[in-house]
């Protein structure tokens, strides 16, 4: 039977190394299958995170041959060399082997207020143009695998979690800011703590998205344009002042109750 060699990272926050395992290849086998074979037949102490095995839960994110991918969506037969390197996502703190601590993403998500309906539509069915529905529906496909967060060099290479929410949260904010019924001025957050200006449009996040969301073109760039119009474009500012362009008045971020954007405390790890 044909075999493939998996070089898997083994270790924790104190350090680690790559360990090679030979795994028999089955038809249509994916990397996650190979990891499960190792757990079942070779080393049951190997740790990895997974759930659905259908590329919908976003749990099995890893770096395969150096590229962020879903293990359940990466076939072993696409590596003709027969050697596959599997490691954890480098952007996030390591817990054990292929498992990383992605809780920072959820703490950031808690800072983003949910939809704040306009007073005239609150409590009523939303009537929206199909174009508006299609625009934000793309963003709803996100499975929160955080591969885009992992590949983002602002977070990965420069460790600027203090200044940039990351591509996934830009998609989250875009889905709300582009919602025709939302009444919150989210550009205050974008130009401030969310740090939309930190992104320099390399499109690496778009390249790794398993749901093929056009993160850069459809979310980040439009958000940058909206922030530029509101804060930095002198022509737009003049046209608004003389009444040529009407500026839509939305409620400020400060009007949102603190409990709505309460930050979740970091829960201790088991055994701590």
PyMOL commands that set and color helices and strands:
alter all, ss='L'
color gray80, all
select helices_A, chain A and resi 31-42+71-73+76-78+103-109+130-137+139-141+147-151+153-156+167-177+187-191+196-198+204-208+215-231+234-241+253-255+258-261
alter helices_A, ss='H'
color red, helices_A
select strands_A, chain A and resi 3-12+15-24+61-64+67-70+83-87+93-96+99-101
alter strands_A, ss='S'
color yellow, strands_A
deselect
rebuild
show_as cartoon
